[in-house]
Amino acid sequence: MRILQRFQRHNDPVPTLLPLFAALVQGPSMAPTLKHGDAVLVRKGGRPIRPGDVVVARFLARPDLLVVKRAVRPAAGGWWLIGDNELVTDDSRVYGPAQIVGRVVCRYWPRPRLLAQ
């Protein structure tokens, strides 16, 4: 409990002890790269985010929503993100810039695959 409070005190969006955490993809916005139900491993920190990286983030307009998207470019107040599926527009085109939580390094379920560039 104290550890969780320490992270909350530092305003960490995803409180973890390690620089890695797991996330579950929900929805079709990242198809074909990631599909609904895929489990990914996310790294907080490490090398700087680059355009083209798949990331986990929070939109400034929707801070309650944690999303998996592709980083396009730095924008005022965060990063401009889009999904790989052009038909789904629940990304920066609707919500504006986002704060990056971490970079997706691999999909570990159901078809393991590295995503890091």
C-alpha positions as CSV (number, residue, x, y, z in Angstrom):
1,M,0.0,0.0,0.0
2,R,2.8,2.4,0.8
3,I,4.4,1.8,-2.5
4,L,1.2,2.5,-4.4
5,Q,0.8,5.7,-2.4
6,R,4.4,6.8,-3.2
7,F,3.7,6.4,-7.0
8,Q,0.4,8.3,-6.7
9,R,2.2,11.1,-4.8
10,H,4.5,11.4,-7.8
11,N,1.6,11.4,-10.2
12,D,2.7,8.3,-12.0
13,P,0.0,7.3,-14.5
14,V,0.7,3.5,-14.2
15,P,2.2,2.7,-10.8
16,T,4.6,-0.2,-11.1
17,L,7.8,-1.2,-9.3
18,L,9.6,-2.2,-12.5
19,P,10.2,-0.2,-15.7
20,L,8.0,-2.9,-17.5
21,F,4.3,-3.5,-17.3
22,A,1.7,-5.5,-19.2
23,A,-1.2,-4.0,-21.2
24,L,-4.1,-5.6,-23.0
25,V,-5.2,-4.3,-26.4
26,Q,-8.9,-3.6,-26.7
27,G,-10.5,-2.6,-29.9
28,P,-9.5,-2.6,-33.6
29,S,-7.6,0.8,-33.8
30,M,-4.1,-0.8,-34.1
31,A,-5.0,-3.6,-36.6
32,P,-3.2,-5.2,-38.3
33,T,-0.1,-4.6,-36.1
34,L,-2.0,-5.4,-32.9
35,K,-5.4,-7.0,-32.6
36,H,-8.1,-7.0,-29.9
37,G,-7.0,-9.3,-27.1
38,D,-3.3,-9.1,-27.8
39,A,-1.1,-8.7,-24.6
40,V,1.9,-6.4,-24.9
41,L,4.8,-5.6,-22.7
42,V,5.4,-1.8,-22.2
43,R,8.6,-0.1,-21.0
44,K,8.5,3.1,-19.1
45,G,11.6,5.2,-19.5
46,G,14.5,3.9,-21.6
47,R,15.4,5.5,-24.9
48,P,13.4,8.6,-26.0
49,I,10.2,8.1,-28.0
50,R,10.7,8.4,-31.8
51,P,8.1,8.8,-34.6
52,G,6.8,5.4,-35.6
53,D,7.1,3.8,-32.1
54,V,4.0,2.0,-30.7
55,V,3.2,3.5,-27.3
56,V,0.8,3.5,-24.4
57,A,-0.5,7.0,-23.6
58,R,-3.2,9.1,-22.1
59,F,-5.0,11.8,-24.1
60,L,-5.0,15.2,-22.4
61,A,-8.7,15.4,-23.3
62,R,-9.4,11.9,-21.9
63,P,-7.1,11.4,-18.9
64,D,-9.2,8.4,-17.8
65,L,-8.4,6.4,-21.0
66,L,-5.2,4.5,-21.4
67,V,-4.5,3.8,-25.2
68,V,-2.1,1.9,-27.4
69,K,-1.3,4.0,-30.5
70,R,1.6,4.9,-32.9
71,A,3.6,8.1,-32.2
72,V,3.6,10.4,-35.2
73,R,5.3,13.6,-34.0
74,P,5.8,15.8,-30.9
75,A,3.0,18.3,-30.5
76,A,2.3,21.1,-28.0
77,G,1.8,19.4,-24.7
78,G,2.6,15.9,-25.8
79,W,2.7,13.6,-28.8
80,W,0.4,13.3,-31.8
81,L,-0.8,9.7,-32.0
82,I,-2.7,7.7,-34.6
83,G,-3.9,4.1,-34.9
84,D,-2.8,1.8,-37.6
85,N,-6.4,1.2,-38.7
86,E,-7.3,4.2,-40.9
87,L,-11.0,3.4,-40.5
88,V,-11.0,4.0,-36.7
89,T,-10.4,7.6,-35.7
90,D,-10.3,7.4,-31.8
91,D,-6.8,9.0,-31.8
92,S,-5.3,12.5,-31.9
93,R,-7.5,13.4,-34.8
94,V,-10.4,13.4,-32.2
95,Y,-8.7,13.9,-28.8
96,G,-5.6,16.0,-29.6
97,P,-2.1,15.4,-28.2
98,A,-1.3,12.7,-25.6
99,Q,1.1,12.1,-22.8
100,I,3.3,9.0,-23.4
101,V,3.3,6.5,-20.5
102,G,5.7,4.0,-22.2
103,R,6.8,2.3,-25.3
104,V,5.5,-1.1,-26.4
105,V,8.5,-3.4,-26.8
106,C,6.8,-6.7,-27.6
107,R,3.5,-8.6,-28.0
108,Y,3.7,-11.7,-25.8
109,W,0.2,-13.2,-26.3
110,P,-1.1,-14.9,-28.4
111,R,1.6,-14.6,-31.1
112,P,4.9,-13.4,-29.5
113,R,6.6,-10.7,-31.6
114,L,9.1,-7.9,-31.0
115,L,7.7,-4.4,-31.9
116,A,10.8,-2.3,-31.0
117,Q,12.5,-0.6,-33.8
